[in-house]
């Protein structure tokens, strides 16, 4: 069986090098520094939003999946994220990878222009500090760092850069050895219930790792969550954030599905 994660990371390394030729790093870094100096960013804390929320839903804007193909190819980043916020999402995750997930860097910009004011997570395979600056430039408030994609030193460096740019970090782990990646500048720890090598999904992975996770970090369960009762059980096990995409995106009205899901959690 092919390792999809290995394939994606190899593609991502080539893509970043191409992007650096289109907009050289010094120009991007200078632009971000000017924008921060001019106070053009509003900092929304994803960690705080999830901690205060009775539902903790991170609603994901995901049009495509490597394992299932197109989920909602016509979904608009100028419509769905804002409707998610109005429906009660605590935060929004937006895929920015085009080839595998049908995303775009412009999706975060579109969401902001449409009026989204809640925290936005840049969901991508971040392997280079250039992508961290991109996230800030797009208007994101947090980035995903996937332990399976990085060495511990790479993860530490990227998390440090993120905090310098006033971005929060969500560290994604899938197994016990990856818990060693938890360290400074990590704001949230997420358990991915999907194996990124095979894309097999099992929500029991969150329950399995629950007692091993650091109690001083906000905990997030990612992928494979389709039942409000599962969220209730995960909350009882210490989780406060729940990243859900396909459950909403595969329906005709993702925001309406989200609204009903939240009502069923908090009822």
C-alpha positions, 0 to 999 in steps of 0.5 A: 500500500502506498504511503500517501503522507510520504507522497504528499510531503514530497509534492509539498517540498517541490511546491514550496520551492516553486512558490519561493521563486514566484515570491522570494522569501525576503519579499514575503517576510518583509510584507508580513512584517510591515502588515504586523507593524501597521496593525493590520491583523486582528488576533483571534485566539483559537485556544481561548475560543475552544476553551470557552465554547460549550461545543468546541467545534472547529468546522472545516472547509474541505472540498476534496480528500485524497481518499474519497475524491471530491466532497463538495467541489462547488462550495464557496470559501466566500460563503461556507466559512461565514455561514459556519461562524453564524451557525456557531462554529468556535473556529474554522479550519480551511484547507489550503492545499490545491492538488490533494484537497481542492484548497487554495491560499486564497480561501482564507483571504476570501473568508476574511473578506466575507466577514469571518471574525472567528479564529481560522486555522490554516490546514496544510502540510507545513514543512517550511517556515515560508509557509508559516509566513504565508499563513500570517499573510493569508489572515490565519490565526493558527497553523497545523504542525503534523508530527508525522511530517517533521523532525522534532527540531523542525517542529520546534523551529516552526512553532517558534516562528509561528509565535514570533508572528503571533500565530497559535500552533496546533500540534497533530499526533497520531501515536504515542511516540509523537507525544515527544513533540509536545514542547514550547510554543505548542498551544494545542495538541490534536489527536488525528483519528486518521492514519495519514499513511493509509487514511484509515480512520478510527475515532477510538484513537482519541480515546486510546491516547486520552490519558497519555496527553498533556493536561496543560494543553488544550486537547483537540480530536480530529477526523472521523467524528460524525455523532454528537454523542461522540463529542460528549464522550470525548469532552468527558475524556478531556478534549475541548476541540473537535475538528469536523469537516466531511460530516458537514461538507458532504451535505447540501447545506454544511452550516445548517448541518453544523447548527443541528449538530451543535444543538444535539451536543448542547441539548 
